[in-house]
Amino acid sequence: MLHSGVRAKLTSFMQEAHPLPELLRFGIFELDLRAGELRKNGLRVRLQEQPFQVLAMLLERPGEIVGRQELQKKLWPADTFVDFDHGLNKAINKLRDALGDSAESPRFVETIARRGYRFLADVKAANAVPVGIPEKAPPPYASAVVRDGPDSASKPALVKPPLPSLAWKIPVVVLLILMASLAIWKLRSGNRASPIIRSLAVLPLESLSTDASQDYFADGMTDELISDLGQISTLRVISRTSVMAYKHARKPLPQIARELNVDAVVEGTVLRSGDRVRITAQLIDAATDKHLWSQSYEGELRDTLALQNKVAAAIANQIRANLNPQEQAALKKTTLVDPEAYESYLKGRYFWNKRTADGLHKAIDYFNEAIEKNPDYAEAYAGLADAYSLAGDWKYGLIAPRDAYPKAKAAAVKALSLDGTLGEAHISLAFCLDNFDWDWESAGSEFTRGIELSPGYPIGYEWYGWHLASLGRHDEAVAEVEKAASLDPLSLSIGADLAEELLVAHRFDEAIQQSRKTVILDPFFAPAHYVLGQALVQKHNYKEGIAELQKAVELSPGSTAFTANLAYAYAVSGMRDDAAKILNDLKNKSAQGFSNAPEIAMVYVGLDEKDQAMAWLEKGYAERFSPWVLMRPCFDRLRLDPGFQDLVRRIGLPR
C-alpha cells in the first residue's frame, strides 16, 4: 500500500484534467486509486509509486499512446535531476513484472517505439461502466411520488410531468438537424482537415527480440517496407541509409521530420518468434506529432513479404496516394519465400549495405546461399548482381572486372527472367551494360525502366547520373544525383557522388562546397576527402588539395584510385619524386593482379608523359576497364590527342 501522503498526491495528480473512477478493473486486476493499491483476484500486488503512477496514466487513456515526454513531465518535474530514460524503463519493467506481462508478447502494456506506451486491455470502472462513459444521471422527474396507493407515500415512481403533445418533439427535431449538419460539414471538410502527405520516412523498425544478433531481421523489414512504399511515384520516401542514422535515436519525431524534410513518419516494431513474425506499424503526422493510424499484422515467416505489402498498402490508403495500375499490382503482389532463403537474403542485404570489402564478400556468400535454398528467388539474384557489380567497380577493386561483371550481368538477367517488374534488377543490369559491355543505348533503356518501376530507389538515380555524364550530359547528370540525394539526404556515398558529378562537369567551386558538406557529416569518410582533394587541385590549390588526398589515403589505405590521385597531385604540383615513388608501387601491384591501368595512366598524365599514359589506357581497354574514369578532369590534357579520341570512339562515347 502506498503512503497516505503519496496516495493523496497521486489522487490529485490523476484528477487534474480527467478524473478517473476510484476503482478500475482490467482482466483479473483492480486498481484502487483511493487506497493506492493494485490487486490481483482481490489480493494486493506490491507496486512502487512510479510504476503505479505510470499504470494510472495508461488506464486513464486505454488504447491511446501515452508519450514518453508526457510521462516525464508528470512523473519527473523540470527541477528533478534524473536519468529519465533509465527511470522510465525501470518503472515499465516493474509494472510488467507485477502484471505478469512482457514486451515481446504484450497483453497489457505495449511499447510504441520512440514514442511511448499503450494500454491494450479493456478497462472498466468497478460498476462495470467503461472508462470514459459517464453514468447517466437520473432524470429530473425520478423523485416524483405517486400517492394513489396506501403505502405509496414512501415509494418514488418515475412519473413524467405532462407536456404538450408537440413540445417534446421540437428540441429533438432541432437536435437531429444540427447533428445532420455537423455530419455533412465533417464529410465536406474532412479532406481539408487531413494532412497532405507527399513525403515520408520509415524509421528503423525496432526489434523486440532480446537477441541482438536478430537486428538484421528488423533492418531487413525496414528495407522491404521502404522498397514497397518507394514504388509509389507520387510519394517521396527517404531511403535506408538516411533513416538508419536514427536507429536507437531519442530525438523527437518533429525534429527528425524536419531534418529529413518529410511530411510524415512511419515507425513500428518487429517480433520474430520461431516461424512466426508480427509487424506493428504506425503513421504519424510530422507537423503535429499526431498519431494517424496503427495496425499489427501477424503470420508465418514465409508470408513476411505479403505482410509487408499489406502494411505498405494500408499506409498508401491512409495518405490517399494515387496509385497507377502498376503500383496497385505491386502492392498486391504476394510472394512465398522459403524462410531460410529469406533469412539468408536479409543477411546479404545487411552486409551489402555496409559497403566494405569484407561486407561485399559476405554479401555474395549469403545471396548465393539464398539462391541455393530457393532457386526461383528473384530478389536474391538482384542482390547477387549488385554485390558483384560493386566488387568489380574501380572504387573497390575486389575482383577483376572480367571476372566480376559477367557474373553480375548473369544474375541480373536471371532476376528479370523470374520477375520482370523488379526495378532494382533493371538498374543492376544497366550498371553492367555501362561499365563492362559499353552498350550505352541498352543501358539507358534499362535505367529508364528501372526508375519507372522503382521511383523511390536512390541508387537508380545515382548510377543513371554517371550514365548521363559519360554521354557528356553533365547538367542532367547532376540533376539525377540531386534526386538521389533528396531520397537519401544523409547518404555519404551519394553526397560524395554528387560532388564528383560536379567535379567532372568542371563546376569545381560547387564540388568543393558539396564535398565539405559530406565531410561535416562524417570527417572519417574517405571518398569525401578524395573528391575534395581533386577539386582543390583543379583550382591549383595544391597544398590543401594534397592534404585532403593524403587524408583519403590514410582513411582507406588499400584504394589504388585514391593513391593514384595523390600521385597525380604530387606530379602537377612539382613533387615529381613523390609521384614517381607511388607510380612504382602501383606498377608493382599491377604485376600481382589486374593492372589498375587507368590509375597508372593518370599518374603519367600528371608527369606529362603522354605516350606512357596512352599505352596504359590501351591496356585498360583490353581489360574492359570502367570508362567512367575517363571523365575525370585530370585527363583533360589528353582529350585532343588523336589516340585518346580514337579510344573514346571505340568505347562508344562522344569525343
C-alpha positions as CSV (number, residue, x, y, z in Angstrom):
1,M,0.0,0.0,0.0
2,L,1.2,3.5,-0.8
3,H,1.9,6.1,2.0
4,S,-1.1,8.3,2.7
5,G,0.8,11.4,1.5
6,V,1.8,9.8,-1.7
7,R,-1.8,8.5,-2.1
8,A,-3.2,12.0,-1.8
9,K,-0.6,13.4,-4.2
10,L,-1.5,10.6,-6.7
11,T,-5.2,11.2,-6.4
12,S,-4.7,14.9,-7.0
13,F,-2.3,14.2,-9.9
14,M,-4.7,11.9,-11.7
15,Q,-7.7,14.2,-11.3
16,E,-6.1,17.4,-12.7
17,A,-7.7,17.0,-16.1
18,H,-9.7,13.8,-16.5
19,P,-10.8,12.4,-13.1
20,L,-10.9,8.6,-13.0
21,P,-13.3,6.4,-11.1
22,E,-11.6,5.4,-7.8
23,L,-11.7,1.6,-8.7
24,L,-10.7,0.4,-12.1
25,R,-10.8,-3.2,-13.4
26,F,-9.0,-4.9,-16.2
27,G,-8.8,-8.7,-16.6
28,I,-8.2,-10.2,-13.1
29,F,-6.7,-6.9,-11.8
30,E,-8.1,-4.0,-9.9
31,L,-6.5,-0.6,-9.4
32,D,-7.8,1.2,-6.3
33,L,-6.8,4.9,-6.6
34,R,-8.2,5.8,-3.1
35,A,-6.3,3.0,-1.3
36,G,-3.3,3.3,-3.7
37,E,-3.3,-0.5,-4.3
38,L,-3.1,-2.9,-7.3
39,R,-5.0,-6.1,-6.6
40,K,-5.0,-9.4,-8.4
41,N,-8.0,-11.6,-7.8
42,G,-8.6,-9.5,-4.7
43,L,-5.1,-9.9,-3.3
44,R,-2.8,-6.9,-3.1
45,V,0.2,-6.8,-5.5
46,R,3.2,-4.9,-4.3
47,L,3.9,-2.0,-6.7
48,Q,6.1,1.0,-6.1
49,E,4.9,4.6,-6.5
50,Q,6.3,5.4,-10.0
51,P,5.1,2.2,-11.7
52,F,1.8,2.8,-10.0
53,Q,1.6,6.3,-11.5
54,V,2.5,5.0,-14.9
55,L,-0.3,2.4,-14.7
56,A,-2.8,5.1,-13.6
57,M,-1.8,7.3,-16.6
58,L,-2.2,4.4,-19.0
59,L,-5.6,3.4,-17.6
60,E,-6.7,7.0,-18.0
61,R,-6.5,6.6,-21.8
62,P,-6.8,2.9,-22.7
63,G,-6.0,2.2,-26.4
64,E,-4.2,5.6,-26.8
65,I,-0.4,6.3,-26.9
66,V,0.9,8.0,-23.8
67,G,4.1,9.7,-24.8
68,R,7.4,9.4,-23.1
69,Q,7.7,13.1,-22.7
70,E,4.2,13.3,-21.2
71,L,5.2,10.7,-18.7
72,Q,8.4,12.6,-17.9
73,K,6.5,15.8,-17.2
74,K,4.1,14.1,-14.9
75,L,6.5,11.9,-13.0
76,W,9.7,13.9,-13.0
77,P,9.3,17.7,-12.6
78,A,11.6,20.0,-14.5
79,D,13.8,20.6,-11.5
80,T,14.3,16.9,-10.9
81,F,17.8,15.6,-11.8
82,V,17.4,12.0,-13.0
83,D,18.2,9.8,-15.9
84,F,14.7,9.8,-17.3
85,D,15.2,7.0,-19.9
86,H,16.6,4.7,-17.3
87,G,14.0,5.6,-14.7
88,L,11.0,5.1,-17.0
89,N,12.4,1.9,-18.4
90,K,12.8,0.6,-14.9
91,A,9.3,1.7,-13.9
92,I,7.8,-0.1,-17.0
93,N,9.7,-3.3,-16.3
94,K,8.5,-3.3,-12.7
95,L,4.9,-2.7,-13.9
96,R,5.2,-5.6,-16.3
97,D,6.5,-7.8,-13.6
98,A,3.6,-7.0,-11.4
99,L,1.1,-7.7,-14.3
100,G,2.9,-10.8,-15.5
101,D,3.3,-9.1,-18.8
102,S,6.2,-9.0,-21.4
103,A,7.4,-6.6,-24.1
104,E,7.6,-9.4,-26.6
105,S,4.0,-10.6,-26.3
106,P,2.2,-7.7,-24.5
107,R,-1.3,-8.3,-23.1
108,F,-1.5,-5.1,-21.2
109,V,1.4,-2.6,-21.8
110,E,2.6,-2.2,-25.4
111,T,5.8,-0.4,-26.3
112,I,5.4,2.1,-29.2
113,A,9.0,2.6,-30.5
114,R,10.5,6.0,-29.6
115,R,7.0,7.4,-28.7
116,G,5.7,5.9,-25.5
117,Y,3.3,3.1,-24.3
118,R,-0.3,2.0,-24.9
119,F,-2.6,0.0,-22.6
120,L,-4.2,-2.8,-24.6
121,A,-6.8,-4.4,-22.3
122,D,-10.4,-3.3,-21.8
123,V,-10.7,-1.0,-18.7
124,K,-13.9,-0.7,-16.7
125,A,-15.0,1.1,-13.6
126,A,-15.9,-1.1,-10.6
127,N,-19.6,-0.7,-11.5
128,A,-18.9,-2.1,-15.0
129,V,-19.3,1.2,-16.7
130,P,-16.4,1.6,-19.3
131,V,-13.9,4.3,-18.6
132,G,-14.7,7.5,-20.4
133,I,-18.5,6.8,-20.4
134,P,-20.2,8.7,-17.5
135,E,-23.1,7.1,-15.7
136,K,-26.4,8.6,-16.7
137,A,-27.8,10.9,-14.1
138,P,-31.3,10.1,-13.0
139,P,-34.0,12.1,-14.9
140,P,-35.2,15.2,-13.1
141,Y,-38.6,13.7,-12.5
142,A,-37.3,10.5,-10.9
143,S,-38.2,11.7,-7.4
144,A,-41.8,12.4,-8.2
145,V,-44.2,10.5,-5.8
146,V,-47.4,8.6,-6.7
147,R,-49.9,8.9,-3.9
148,D,-52.7,6.6,-5.1
149,G,-51.8,3.5,-3.1
150,P,-52.0,3.1,0.7
151,D,-48.2,2.9,1.1
152,S,-47.3,4.9,-1.8
153,A,-46.1,7.9,0.2
154,S,-42.7,6.3,0.7
155,K,-42.3,4.9,-2.8
156,P,-40.8,7.1,-5.5
157,A,-42.0,6.5,-9.1
158,L,-40.8,7.6,-12.5
159,V,-43.6,10.0,-13.4
160,K,-43.3,12.4,-16.3
161,P,-44.9,15.8,-15.9
162,P,-47.4,16.3,-18.6
163,L,-46.1,18.0,-21.8
164,P,-48.0,19.5,-24.7
165,S,-48.2,16.9,-27.4
166,L,-45.6,18.6,-29.7
167,A,-43.5,20.3,-27.2
168,W,-41.1,17.4,-26.7
169,K,-40.6,16.9,-30.4
170,I,-39.3,20.4,-31.2
171,P,-35.9,20.1,-29.4
172,V,-35.5,16.6,-30.8
173,V,-36.0,17.8,-34.4
174,V,-33.6,20.7,-33.9
175,L,-31.0,18.4,-32.4
176,L,-31.4,16.0,-35.4
177,I,-31.0,18.9,-37.8
178,L,-27.8,20.1,-36.0
179,M,-26.4,16.6,-36.0
180,A,-27.0,16.1,-39.7
181,S,-25.5,19.5,-40.5
182,L,-22.4,18.6,-38.4
183,A,-22.0,15.3,-40.2
184,I,-22.3,16.9,-43.7
185,W,-19.7,19.6,-42.6
186,K,-17.3,16.9,-41.5
187,L,-17.7,15.0,-44.7
188,R,-17.1,18.1,-46.8
189,S,-14.2,19.4,-44.7
190,G,-12.6,16.1,-43.9
191,N,-10.2,16.2,-46.9
192,R,-9.2,19.8,-46.0
193,A,-8.6,18.9,-42.3
194,S,-6.5,15.8,-43.1
195,P,-2.8,16.4,-43.5
196,I,-1.4,16.3,-47.1
197,I,1.4,13.7,-47.2
198,R,3.7,13.8,-50.2
199,S,6.9,12.5,-48.4
200,L,7.6,10.2,-45.5
201,A,10.4,8.4,-43.7
202,V,10.2,4.9,-42.5
203,L,12.3,4.9,-39.3
204,P,14.2,1.7,-38.4
205,L,11.7,-0.8,-37.1
206,E,12.6,-1.8,-33.5
207,S,13.4,-5.5,-32.9
208,L,11.5,-6.8,-29.8
209,S,13.8,-9.8,-29.7
210,T,16.2,-9.9,-26.8
211,D,18.8,-11.5,-29.2
212,A,20.9,-8.7,-30.6
213,S,22.0,-10.9,-33.5
214,Q,18.5,-10.7,-34.8
215,D,18.9,-6.9,-35.6
216,Y,19.5,-7.8,-39.3
217,F,15.9,-9.1,-39.4
218,A,14.3,-5.8,-38.2
219,D,16.7,-3.9,-40.5
220,G,15.6,-6.1,-43.4
221,M,11.9,-5.5,-42.6
222,T,12.7,-1.7,-42.7
223,D,14.4,-2.1,-46.1
224,E,11.5,-4.0,-47.6
225,L,8.9,-1.6,-46.3
226,I,10.9,1.3,-47.8
227,S,11.2,-0.5,-51.1
228,D,7.4,-1.2,-51.2
229,L,6.5,2.4,-50.5
230,G,9.2,3.6,-52.8
231,Q,7.3,2.2,-55.7
232,I,4.6,4.9,-55.3
233,S,5.6,7.6,-57.8
234,T,3.6,10.3,-56.1
235,L,5.4,9.8,-52.8
236,R,8.9,10.7,-51.8
237,V,10.2,8.0,-49.5
238,I,13.5,8.6,-47.7
239,S,16.0,5.8,-48.3
240,R,17.6,3.3,-46.0
241,T,20.9,5.0,-45.4
242,S,19.4,8.2,-44.1
243,V,16.8,6.6,-41.8
244,M,19.3,4.2,-40.3
245,A,21.1,7.2,-38.8
246,Y,18.1,7.4,-36.4
247,K,18.3,3.8,-35.2
248,H,18.1,4.0,-31.4
249,A,17.9,7.8,-31.6
250,R,15.8,9.6,-28.9
251,K,15.1,12.7,-31.0
252,P,11.5,14.0,-31.1
253,L,9.7,12.9,-34.2
254,P,9.0,16.5,-35.4
255,Q,12.8,17.2,-35.3
256,I,13.5,14.0,-37.3
257,A,10.9,15.0,-39.8
258,R,12.5,18.5,-40.2
259,E,15.9,17.1,-40.6
260,L,14.7,14.7,-43.3
261,N,12.2,17.2,-44.8
262,V,9.2,14.9,-44.8
263,D,5.5,15.3,-44.0
264,A,5.0,12.1,-42.1
265,V,6.9,9.3,-40.3
266,V,6.3,5.6,-40.1
267,E,7.6,3.7,-37.1
268,G,7.0,0.3,-35.6
269,T,8.3,-2.9,-34.2
270,V,9.1,-6.4,-35.4
271,L,8.9,-9.6,-33.4
272,R,10.1,-12.9,-34.7
273,S,9.4,-16.0,-32.7
274,G,10.3,-19.2,-34.4
275,D,8.5,-19.3,-37.7
276,R,6.1,-16.6,-36.8
277,V,6.5,-12.9,-37.3
278,R,4.5,-9.9,-36.1
279,I,4.8,-6.4,-37.7
280,T,3.3,-3.4,-35.9
281,A,3.4,0.0,-37.7
282,Q,2.0,3.4,-37.1
283,L,1.8,6.6,-39.2
284,I,2.5,9.9,-37.5
285,D,1.9,13.4,-38.9
286,A,5.2,15.2,-38.6
287,A,3.9,18.7,-38.2
288,T,1.6,18.0,-35.3
289,D,3.2,14.7,-33.9
290,K,-0.4,13.3,-34.3
291,H,-0.9,9.6,-34.5
292,L,-2.9,9.0,-37.7
293,W,-3.0,5.2,-38.0
294,S,-1.7,2.0,-36.5
295,Q,-2.1,-1.7,-37.2
296,S,-0.5,-5.0,-36.4
297,Y,0.0,-7.9,-38.8
298,E,1.0,-11.4,-37.9
299,G,1.7,-14.5,-39.9
300,E,4.2,-17.2,-40.8
301,L,7.8,-16.2,-41.7
302,R,7.2,-17.4,-45.3
303,D,4.4,-14.9,-45.6
304,T,6.5,-12.0,-44.5
305,L,6.6,-10.3,-47.9
306,A,2.8,-10.4,-48.1
307,L,2.6,-8.9,-44.6
308,Q,4.9,-6.1,-45.7
309,N,2.8,-5.5,-48.8
310,K,-0.3,-5.2,-46.5
311,V,1.4,-2.6,-44.3
312,A,2.5,-0.6,-47.4
313,A,-0.9,-0.8,-49.0
314,A,-2.6,0.3,-45.7
315,I,-0.2,3.3,-45.4
316,A,-0.9,4.2,-49.1
317,N,-4.6,4.1,-48.3
318,Q,-4.2,6.3,-45.3
319,I,-2.3,9.0,-47.2
320,R,-4.7,8.7,-50.1
321,A,-1.9,8.2,-52.6
322,N,-3.0,8.0,-56.2
323,L,-1.7,4.6,-57.4
324,N,-1.5,3.7,-61.0
325,P,-2.4,0.1,-62.1
326,Q,1.3,-0.9,-62.0
327,E,1.7,0.4,-58.4
328,Q,-1.5,-1.3,-57.3
329,A,-0.4,-4.6,-58.7
330,A,3.0,-4.3,-57.0
331,L,1.4,-3.7,-53.6
332,K,-1.0,-6.6,-54.1
333,K,1.8,-9.0,-55.2
334,T,2.2,-11.9,-52.8
335,T,5.4,-14.0,-52.9
336,L,6.0,-17.1,-50.8
337,V,9.7,-17.5,-49.9
338,D,11.5,-20.3,-48.1
339,P,12.1,-18.9,-44.6
340,E,15.7,-20.0,-44.6
341,A,16.3,-18.4,-48.0
342,Y,14.7,-15.2,-46.9
343,E,16.9,-15.1,-43.8
344,S,20.0,-15.5,-46.0
345,Y,18.8,-12.8,-48.3
346,L,18.3,-10.3,-45.5
347,K,21.8,-11.1,-44.2
348,G,23.1,-10.5,-47.7
349,R,21.5,-7.1,-47.9
350,Y,22.7,-6.3,-44.4
351,F,26.3,-6.8,-45.4
352,W,26.0,-5.3,-48.9
353,N,24.8,-2.1,-47.3
354,K,28.0,-1.8,-45.2
355,R,29.9,-1.0,-48.5
356,T,33.1,-2.6,-47.2
357,A,35.4,-5.2,-48.8
358,D,34.5,-7.7,-46.1
359,G,30.9,-6.9,-46.3
360,L,30.7,-7.4,-50.1
361,H,32.4,-10.8,-49.8
362,K,29.9,-11.9,-47.1
363,A,27.0,-10.5,-49.2
364,I,28.0,-12.6,-52.2
365,D,28.1,-15.7,-49.9
366,Y,24.7,-15.1,-48.4
367,F,23.0,-14.3,-51.7
368,N,24.3,-17.5,-53.2
369,E,23.1,-19.3,-50.1
370,A,19.6,-17.8,-50.5
371,I,19.6,-18.9,-54.2
372,E,20.7,-22.4,-53.3
373,K,17.8,-22.7,-50.9
374,N,15.2,-21.1,-53.2
375,P,16.4,-21.2,-56.9
376,D,13.5,-19.0,-58.1
377,Y,14.1,-16.1,-55.7
378,A,14.4,-13.1,-58.0
379,E,15.4,-10.6,-55.3
380,A,18.3,-12.8,-54.2
381,Y,19.6,-12.8,-57.8
382,A,19.3,-9.0,-58.0
383,G,21.2,-8.7,-54.7
384,L,24.0,-11.0,-56.1
385,A,24.2,-8.8,-59.2
386,D,24.6,-5.7,-57.0
387,A,27.3,-7.4,-54.9
388,Y,29.4,-8.5,-57.9
389,S,28.9,-5.1,-59.6
390,L,30.4,-3.2,-56.6
391,A,33.1,-5.8,-56.1
392,G,34.3,-5.2,-59.7
393,D,33.9,-1.5,-59.6
394,W,37.2,0.6,-59.6
395,K,36.4,2.1,-56.2
396,Y,36.5,-1.3,-54.5
397,G,38.7,-3.4,-56.9
398,L,38.0,-6.6,-55.1
399,I,37.5,-8.7,-58.2
400,A,38.9,-8.2,-61.7
401,P,36.2,-6.6,-64.0
402,R,36.5,-9.6,-66.4
403,D,35.5,-11.9,-63.5
404,A,33.0,-9.7,-61.7
405,Y,30.8,-8.2,-64.3
406,P,29.8,-11.3,-66.3
407,K,28.6,-12.8,-63.1
408,A,26.8,-9.7,-62.1
409,K,25.1,-9.5,-65.5
410,A,24.1,-13.2,-65.5
411,A,22.5,-12.7,-62.0
412,A,20.6,-9.6,-63.1
413,V,19.3,-11.3,-66.3
414,K,18.1,-14.3,-64.2
415,A,16.4,-12.0,-61.7
416,L,14.4,-10.3,-64.6
417,S,13.5,-13.7,-66.1
418,L,11.9,-14.5,-62.8
419,D,10.3,-11.1,-62.2
420,G,10.4,-8.5,-65.0
421,T,8.8,-5.9,-62.7
422,L,11.8,-5.8,-60.3
423,G,13.1,-2.3,-60.8
424,E,16.3,-2.9,-58.8
425,A,17.3,-5.7,-61.2
426,H,16.9,-3.4,-64.2
427,I,19.2,-0.9,-62.5
428,S,21.7,-3.7,-61.8
429,L,21.7,-4.8,-65.4
430,A,22.1,-1.2,-66.7
431,F,25.2,-0.8,-64.5
432,C,26.8,-3.9,-66.1
433,L,25.8,-2.7,-69.6
434,D,27.5,0.6,-68.9
435,N,30.6,-0.5,-67.0
436,F,31.6,-3.6,-68.9
437,D,29.6,-4.1,-72.1
438,W,29.8,-0.4,-73.1
439,D,26.3,-0.8,-74.5
440,W,25.1,2.8,-73.8
441,E,21.8,2.6,-75.6
442,S,20.6,-0.6,-73.9
443,A,21.9,0.7,-70.5
444,G,19.8,3.9,-70.9
445,S,16.7,1.9,-71.6
446,E,17.3,-0.3,-68.6
447,F,17.9,2.7,-66.3
448,T,14.7,4.3,-67.6
449,R,12.6,1.2,-67.0
450,G,14.2,0.5,-63.6
451,I,13.4,4.1,-62.3
452,E,9.9,3.8,-63.7
453,L,9.3,0.6,-61.7
454,S,11.1,1.8,-58.5
455,P,10.9,5.6,-58.4
456,G,12.0,5.6,-54.8
457,Y,15.3,3.7,-55.4
458,P,18.0,6.3,-55.0
459,I,20.8,4.2,-56.4
460,G,18.9,4.1,-59.7
461,Y,19.2,7.9,-60.0
462,E,22.8,7.9,-58.7
463,W,24.0,5.4,-61.3
464,Y,21.9,6.9,-64.1
465,G,23.7,10.2,-63.4
466,W,27.0,8.5,-64.2
467,H,25.5,7.2,-67.4
468,L,24.4,10.6,-68.5
469,A,27.8,12.1,-67.5
470,S,29.5,9.5,-69.7
471,L,27.5,10.8,-72.6
472,G,28.5,14.4,-71.9
473,R,25.1,15.4,-70.5
474,H,26.5,16.9,-67.3
475,D,23.7,19.2,-66.2
476,E,21.2,16.3,-66.5
477,A,23.6,14.0,-64.7
478,V,23.9,16.4,-61.7
479,A,20.1,16.7,-61.6
480,E,19.7,12.9,-61.4
481,V,22.1,12.6,-58.5
482,E,20.4,15.5,-56.8
483,K,17.2,13.4,-57.0
484,A,19.1,10.6,-55.3
485,A,20.2,13.0,-52.6
486,S,16.6,14.1,-52.0
487,L,15.6,10.5,-51.3
488,D,18.7,9.8,-49.2
489,P,19.9,13.1,-47.8
490,L,22.2,11.6,-45.2
491,S,23.9,9.1,-47.5
492,L,27.6,9.8,-47.5
493,S,28.2,7.9,-50.8
494,I,25.5,9.8,-52.6
495,G,26.8,13.1,-51.2
496,A,30.3,12.2,-52.4
497,D,29.0,11.1,-55.8
498,L,27.1,14.4,-56.2
499,A,30.4,16.3,-55.6
500,E,32.1,14.0,-58.1
501,E,29.4,14.7,-60.7
502,L,30.0,18.4,-60.2
503,L,33.8,17.8,-60.5
504,V,33.5,16.1,-63.9
505,A,31.2,18.9,-65.0
506,H,34.0,21.3,-64.2
507,R,31.9,23.0,-61.6
508,F,34.8,23.0,-59.1
509,D,33.6,25.5,-56.6
510,E,30.3,23.7,-56.2
511,A,32.2,20.4,-55.9
512,I,34.3,21.8,-53.1
513,Q,31.2,23.1,-51.3
514,Q,29.3,19.8,-51.6
515,S,32.4,17.8,-50.5
516,R,32.7,19.9,-47.4
517,K,29.1,19.2,-46.5
518,T,29.8,15.5,-46.7
519,V,32.9,15.9,-44.6
520,I,30.9,17.6,-41.9
521,L,28.5,14.7,-41.8
522,D,31.4,12.3,-41.3
523,P,35.0,13.5,-41.1
524,F,36.2,9.9,-41.5
525,F,34.5,9.2,-44.8
526,A,37.5,8.8,-47.3
527,P,35.6,9.4,-50.6
528,A,34.6,12.9,-49.5
529,H,38.2,13.9,-48.8
530,Y,39.1,12.2,-52.1
531,V,36.7,14.4,-54.2
532,L,37.5,17.5,-52.3
533,G,41.2,17.0,-52.9
534,Q,40.7,16.6,-56.6
535,A,38.6,19.7,-56.9
536,L,41.2,21.8,-54.9
537,V,44.0,20.5,-57.2
538,Q,41.9,21.6,-60.3
539,K,41.7,25.0,-58.7
540,H,45.6,24.9,-58.3
541,N,45.3,24.9,-54.5
542,Y,47.9,22.2,-54.3
543,K,48.8,22.4,-50.7
544,E,45.3,22.0,-49.4
545,G,44.3,19.5,-52.2
546,I,47.3,17.2,-51.4
547,A,46.4,17.3,-47.7
548,E,42.9,16.2,-48.5
549,L,44.1,13.4,-50.7
550,Q,46.6,12.3,-48.1
551,K,43.7,12.1,-45.6
552,A,41.7,10.0,-48.1
553,V,44.6,7.5,-48.5
554,E,45.1,7.4,-44.7
555,L,41.5,6.6,-44.1
556,S,41.4,4.0,-47.0
557,P,44.9,2.8,-47.5
558,G,44.0,0.0,-49.9
559,S,42.4,2.2,-52.6
560,T,44.5,2.5,-55.7
561,A,42.2,5.2,-57.0
562,F,42.9,7.4,-54.0
563,T,46.7,6.7,-54.1
564,A,46.9,7.4,-57.9
565,N,45.1,10.8,-57.5
566,L,47.6,11.7,-54.8
567,A,50.4,10.8,-57.1
568,Y,48.8,12.9,-59.9
569,A,48.6,15.9,-57.4
570,Y,52.3,15.5,-56.5
571,A,53.2,15.4,-60.2
572,V,51.3,18.6,-61.3
573,S,52.5,20.5,-58.2
574,G,56.2,19.8,-59.0
575,M,56.7,17.0,-56.4
576,R,57.8,14.5,-59.2
577,D,59.9,12.3,-57.0
578,D,57.0,11.6,-54.6
579,A,54.8,10.9,-57.7
580,A,57.4,8.5,-59.2
581,K,57.6,6.6,-55.9
582,I,53.8,6.0,-55.8
583,L,53.9,5.1,-59.5
584,N,56.4,2.4,-59.0
585,D,54.3,1.0,-56.2
586,L,51.3,0.9,-58.4
587,K,53.1,-0.8,-61.2
588,N,54.5,-3.5,-58.8
589,K,51.0,-4.2,-57.5
590,S,49.8,-4.3,-61.1
591,A,52.1,-7.2,-61.8
592,Q,50.4,-9.2,-59.0
593,G,46.9,-9.0,-60.2
594,F,44.7,-6.9,-62.6
595,S,46.6,-3.9,-63.8
596,N,44.8,-0.8,-62.4
597,A,45.8,0.6,-65.8
598,P,43.6,3.8,-65.7
599,E,45.1,4.8,-62.3
600,I,48.7,4.3,-63.6
601,A,47.8,6.3,-66.8
602,M,46.5,9.1,-64.6
603,V,49.9,9.5,-62.9
604,Y,51.7,9.5,-66.3
605,V,49.4,12.3,-67.4
606,G,50.4,14.3,-64.3
607,L,54.1,13.7,-65.2
608,D,53.3,14.8,-68.7
609,E,54.4,11.5,-70.3
610,K,51.5,11.2,-72.7
611,D,52.8,8.2,-74.6
612,Q,53.1,6.1,-71.5
613,A,49.6,7.3,-70.4
614,M,48.1,6.2,-73.7
615,A,49.9,2.8,-73.5
616,W,48.4,2.1,-70.1
617,L,44.9,3.3,-71.2
618,E,45.1,0.8,-74.1
619,K,46.0,-1.9,-71.6
620,G,42.9,-0.9,-69.6
621,Y,40.8,-1.0,-72.7
622,A,41.9,-4.6,-73.3
623,E,40.9,-5.5,-69.7
624,R,37.5,-3.8,-70.1
625,F,38.1,-1.1,-67.6
626,S,35.3,1.2,-66.4
627,P,35.2,4.0,-68.9
628,W,33.8,6.4,-66.3
629,V,37.3,7.1,-65.2
630,L,38.0,8.9,-68.5
631,M,35.6,11.7,-67.5
632,R,37.9,12.9,-64.8
633,P,39.4,16.4,-65.3
634,C,42.9,15.0,-64.9
635,F,42.5,13.5,-68.4
636,D,41.8,16.9,-69.9
637,R,45.4,17.1,-71.1
638,L,44.8,14.1,-73.4
639,R,41.4,15.0,-74.9
640,L,42.9,16.5,-78.1
641,D,45.3,13.6,-78.6
642,P,44.2,11.5,-81.6
643,G,44.9,8.3,-79.8
644,F,42.7,9.3,-76.9
645,Q,39.9,10.4,-79.3
646,D,40.1,7.0,-81.1
647,L,40.0,5.2,-77.8
648,V,36.8,7.1,-76.7
649,R,35.3,6.4,-80.1
650,R,35.9,2.6,-79.8
651,I,34.2,2.7,-76.4
652,G,31.2,4.4,-77.9
653,L,31.4,7.7,-76.0
654,P,31.2,11.2,-77.5
655,R,34.6,12.9,-78.1
